Amino acid sequence: MPIKRLLKDSKLKPEEIARLNKAYAFTLRSLSLVDRNDPLTEIVARKVIEISASVHDPAEIAKMAVKGLRIS
């Protein structure tokens, strides 16, 4: 999963990583992306991480990511 790879060396706490994983899963579900090898999933992961700097609710992060990606 791209988000796990991107967060592998991060200094985030386990609860923060869990929040990002949840937001990532919500976003992928909203976009109907099921193939974790699709290059688009890395773009989604990067967008989720970017948004999480200012937003903490996983559902809100997902909503903003979908809107920010403008693909749905």
ABEGO torsion letter per residue (X at the ends): XAAAAAAAABABBAAAAAAAAAAAAAAAAAAGBABAABAAAAAAAAAAAAAAAABABAAAAAAAAAAAAGAX
